Amino acid sequence: MRLTILGGGGFRVPLVYRALAGSEVSRVTLYDTDPRRIGVIRSVLGGLPPGPEVRVANDLDEAVRDADFVFSAIRVGGTAGRVRDESVPLAEGVLGQETVGAGGVLYGLRTIPVALRIAERVAALAPRAWVINFTNPAGMVTQAMASVLGDRVIGICDSPVGLVRRAARAAGADPATVSYDYVGLNHLGWLRSLRDERGRELLPGLLADEGALGSFEEGRLFGAPWLRALGSLPNEYLHYYYFRRETLAAVRTVEETRGAFLDHQQGDFFARAEREPERAYELWEATRLGREETYMAESRAATGGWQRDSCDLDGGGYDQVALALMRAIAEDRRTRLILNVRNGATDPVLPALDAEAIVETVCEVGADGVRTLPAAPLGPAELGLVLQLKAVETATVEAALFKEREAALRALALHPLVDSPAVAARILERAAAAHA
């Protein structure tokens, strides 16, 4: 298999390469618009066990031509763009996380046109390739790319698999053998069922066990009383919605946003690794650990402050999801994964959404691609939030494609974390000036 990684100078590329050791991938082609970063990442890869051959492409067409799989993990505007996406909404008193709230809309507006160009070049030069999208905001970016590539683009995220893994361990089950029901949108989903290998339902017992809930991240984030009231386990990103006031207060107390922290951290890493290429892997590993330890720090601060478990510091797991997805397709290994795919027309996962809408749900994957599995209906509160956020995603895609200010204003104003059209208009004006 020939794999192309777009965003090949990205900080987490070594996680993907490490996962490929012993796989069927024979060649990895890296492409990035920043040759300096890609040179540093090649030095980091030199510190890993031998894996597939690595090549560097000079342009996008060379990178995607004749690829079997294209892994898209780009960051349009770099970490500096994320800093602005987060700081502009905060100046107006609303959350500005990179995939959630106004920050996610701003990031989508900047990213979707580039993602569409990628989709068009893949369609022209590698029409049989499968595109695996991890570019954030993953749901709306995948939806835009699907308008060109159809079912041959699949979005992935490490949050759902992490939730399932942690919940299974807390319930005393083997994460590798459980079955589950999970549905929603990217960064807006709920785990509603968790069964062991004998088919026994584990979730009610887990929700009733306060000690078990306190043993893993989502249990500590949301708290036992709220989880029992919900009757499900939400994706960690729903903390921004359910505890908006507390999280905003926590964000306002820190010296810098998450984006600013990563901008400084990664800037320091790339500068040092460029000066000391022989230490690139060592520096990368230390930087990666610091990144994982501070993940969602503001939400943890809003719930009393606590450290992440050591088992959750291994890099998240999206690299493993990507590898499992590639193997399932290339070798027809029937595998169940939580993926971002089209809702479907004949048997939609969420009947309230149209067939082309990208949803995040449990799928079975094989050589013929992805088939969504039946999911229990969402409750009224969850469905209402999904419908509102899908309207935001659709408006963001429209605004990015057609440069329509009204659609951009609608996307911001309709977001539940933005509290007025006037605030939305000011955010749009500030963002336009900041990104000029």
N, C-alpha and C positions, 0 to 999 in steps of 0.2 A: 504494500500500500504506500502511496505517496501522499504525504500530509503537508499542507501549507499553513503556516501560522501568520496571519496578518496582525500587525502589532508585535512583530517578532522581537522588538527591543523592550517589550513590556516586562515589568518586574517579576511577574509570576510565570513567565515562559519556562524557567527551569523546572517548575513543578510538573508541567506537561511533559517535558523531555524525560524527566526522571520516571514518570509513569509509563513511558514507552519502552523502557528496558525489557527485553525479552518478548516484545510484541511483534506483530506482523508488519509493522511500519518499517519500510526499508530506507526511506529518505524523508527528511524534514527540510522544507524550504522556508526560510525566514524572510519576511519583508517588513520594513518599517521606514517611515519617512525621516527618521533620525538615525543616521549612520553611526553616530557616536554611541548611542544607547545599544544598538545591535552589536557593536564591537565589544562592549562590556559584557553583554549577555553571552556572547560566544566564549568569553573568558570564563564566565561562571560555569558554562556547560562543560568546559575542560576539567572541572573538578568533580564531575559526576561520573559514575560507572559508564563504561562504553555503551553507546546506544546507536540509533540509526545515524546514517550519514547526514551531515548538516550542510546545507547550501544557503547562500544569501542571494536573494534576487535584487536586481537593480530597479525594477519598476513593478507595478501591480500586474500588468499583463504577463510578464515573465513569471511572476510568483504563482498565478492561478492556472496558467496554461497546463492542461492535461493532468491536473491534480485529481486524486480520488476523493480527498476530503479537504475542506478549507475551514480552518478554525479561525473565526473572527473575534479578536479581543483588542479592538482599537480604542484609543482615547483621544477623540478629536479635541484639540486645544490643550492637551496635556494636563498635568496636575494643576497648572496655573489656571486653566479653564474651570476646573472643579472648585478652586478657591473662590473664584468670582460667582459661580453658581450657588455656592453656599452663603457667601457673605452678603450678596445683594438682597435675598429675602430676609435675612436676619436683620438688616438695616431697617426693614419695614415691620419687624416684630413677628415674623412667621418662620417656621422651620425651612431650612434649605438643604436637606440631605441630597446626595447625588442621584438617587433613584426615586426618592419620595418627596412629595410636596413640590413647591415651586422650583427647587433646585433640579429635580428630575425632569420637569417640563423644559427648563432652559437647556439642560444637557441634551435632551431629545431633539430640540429644535436645531441644535448645532450638529448633531451626529447623524440624523436620518438622511440628509442629502448625500453624505459620504458613504453610508451603508448602502444606499440605493445604487450608487455608482459601482460599488463592489459587486452587488448582485448582478448588475447588467454585464460586467466583464466576466464573471463566472459563467453566466448563461451563454455568453458568446464563445468563450475559450475552453470551458470545461463543463459542457452541458450535462454530463453524467455524474458530476461531483455532488457530494452532499456538503452543505454548509452548516457548520455547527456554530451557532452564535452565542457568545458570552458577552458581547458588547452591551453595556448598560445605556439606558434603561432597557433591559433585555426584552421585555414584553412588546413594547412599542417598536423597537428596532427590528425585532423578528417579524412583527406584523408588516412593517414597511417592506422588508426584503421579500416576504412571501408574496407580495403583489407582483414580483418578477419571477421568483423561483418556485412558487407554489409549495408543495409538500417537501421539496428538497432542501429547505432550510428548517432547522430545528434549533430552538433556543434551549440553553441549559442554565442551571443555577445550582449552587451548592447548598443553599439554605434549606430546601425541603429534605434532601437526603440527610443533612446534618440533624434536622429535627427528628426524623424517623429513627436514626441511629441512636440519638440520645434518649428518646422516649422508650425505645426497646430495651436499652440497658437498664433504665430506671425501673422498668416493669419486670426485670429479671429474665428477659428473653434474648435470644441470639439475633442481633440485627440482620444477619445474613439469611435468616429463615422466616422472618415475619412477613405478613401481607398487610396491606394498608389501603385506606381510602383518603385521598388528599385531592383537593380541587380549589381553584380560584384563579387569580392572575399572578404574574411574577411579583414577588414580594408582597402578596396579598392573598394568602391561601391558608387553609385550615386542615389539620389532620383530624378526621372524624371517626376513624376506626383503626385498630391495631390488633392483629390476630397472630397467635403463635402458630407453629407448624402443625398443630393438631386442630386448628380452627377456633381456638378459644379466644373470645374477645377480651382484650387486656385493658382497654382504655378506661372503662368505668372504675376498675380497681385502682388504676394509677391515679385518676382524678380524686379518688377518695383517700388516698394515702399522702398526707401532708409531708411526711418525711421523704417519700420517694419524689414528690414534686420539687422539693427543695434540693434535690441532688443533681439537677441538670439546668442548663441555661434558661430555657423557656419557662420552666417552672419558677425559677427565681425572678425572671423578668416580669412575669404577669401576676404572680402570686396565686396561691391555692384558692382563695375565695373567688377571684374573678374567673379562673379556669373552670372551677366547678359550676359557676353561674353560666358560662358559655357552653359547657358540655363538650368542649373540643380543645385541641392544642393549636394555637395560632402560629403562623410563621413569625419569627422574631421581629420582622419589620413592621408588624401590626402594632408594636409597642408605640410607634410614632402616632398612630391613630387613637388607640385606646388610652394612652397616657400622654396626650399632646402637651398639656400644660406643664406636667412635671419634666418632660424631656426638654421642652423649650427653656424652662428655667435652668436646667442643668447645663445646656449648651451655652447659655449666656454667662455662666460663671467661669468657663474655661478660658484660658489665655488665647487659644487658637482653635479654629474648627478642625474637624477631621481632615478635610482637604488640605488645609495649611500644614498640618502635622506631616501628612504624607508627602507634600511638596518639598518640605525641608528635609525629611528623612531620606527620600529617594534621591533628591539632589545631592545630598552629602554622600550617599552610597555610590552613585555613578561617578562623582568626582574622585573619590578615593580609589574606587576599583579601576578607573582609567589610569591613575597614577601608579597603582600597584596591581597590575593584572595577575601576578602570581598569587595574590591573596583574594582574588575576586570571589571565589566560592565561599571562603570563610566570612568575608564581609557580607555577602548576600545572605548567608544563613543567619547571621546575627541580626541583620536588618529585618529579615522575614519574621523572626521570632518576636521582635519588638512590634512589628505590624500586627501580628495575630494577638498579642497580649493586650493591645489597646483597641481591638475591634469592638465597635458599639459601646465605647467607654461612657458616652454621655447617657445612654439608656441604663447602663449598670449603675452609674452614679445616681440616677433618678430613683433607683430601687434600693438604695442603701449602700451601694458600693461593694463590689466583690470581684475576686479574680477569676478568670476563666480557668476551667479544668485543663490539666496537662494534656488530656486526650483530645482536646479541641484545638490544640496549637500546631497541628501537623500541616496546615495549609488550606484547610477548608474542605477539599474533596472534589472540586469541580473538574480537576484533571482526571480523577478516577471515573467521574460520570462521562466525560468525553471519551475516554478509552473504552469504557463499557459500551457506549453507543456505537463507536466505530466497529468494535468487534462484533456486536450483534448484527450490524448490517453486512459487514464484509464476509462473515463466516456463517451467517444465518443462525446465530446463537439466540434462541428465543429468550429475551431478557425483559424484565419489567423495570421501568425507570419513570421518574417524575420529570416531565419535559414540557416545554412551551411549544405548542402545536396549534393548528387550526381547529376550531370548535367542531366543524363538520356539518354537513347538510342533512344526511339521511338519519343519523342518530346522534344529535349534538350532545356534547357533555353538559352544556348549560343552555337549555332551550330558549332562554330569554335573550341570548346573544345571537348575532347573525353567524352564518356558516364560516365566514372568513376571519372572524375574531380569534386572536391568539389567546389561548387559555393555558393554565399550568395544571397538569393533571397526570394521573397514572396511565402509562402507555405500555403496550407490548411492542417490542422492536425485533425485526428480523430482516432478511435480505430484501423483502418487498417494502421496507420502510417502517412507518410508525402507525399503529392502530390504537386509538384511545379506548380505554376500558370503561364500562358503565360506572357512574358515580352517583351516590345518593344526592337528592336535591339539596341545595343550600337553603338555610333558613332565611326568613324575610330580611333580617338585619344584615346578614352576610351578603345576600343577593343584592340588596340595595347599595351596599358599598362597592361591590363588584361593578354594578351597572354605572354608578357615578364615575368610578375610576376608568372604566372602559370608554366612557364619553370623553374623559380628559385625554386618554391615549389617542383616540380617533381624531380629536381636534388638533392635537400636537402633530400628528402625522400630516394632516391636511395643511396646517400652517407651514410645516417644514417643506412640503412638496410645492406649494403654490405661493409661498411667501405672503400669506394673507395675515395681516395684523389682527383682523377681527377673530380669526380662528385661534391665533396665539392668545389673545385676550380671553377668549372663551375657555381655552384649556387651563389657563391660570385661575380664572375666577371660579370655575366649576370645581376646582380641587377642594376637597373637604378641609385641607390644612391651610387654605388661603381664605380669609374671613370676609372679603368684600371685593367687588369689582374695582373699586377705587384703589385698593391696595394692589390688586393684580395689574392695573394700568401703570402704577408707579414702578412696580417691579420690572415690567416690560421696558419702560423708559430707562431705568437704571441699567438694566442688562444690555440694552442696545448701546448705551454710552460706554459701559465697561468693556464690551467686546469689540468696540469699533476698531 
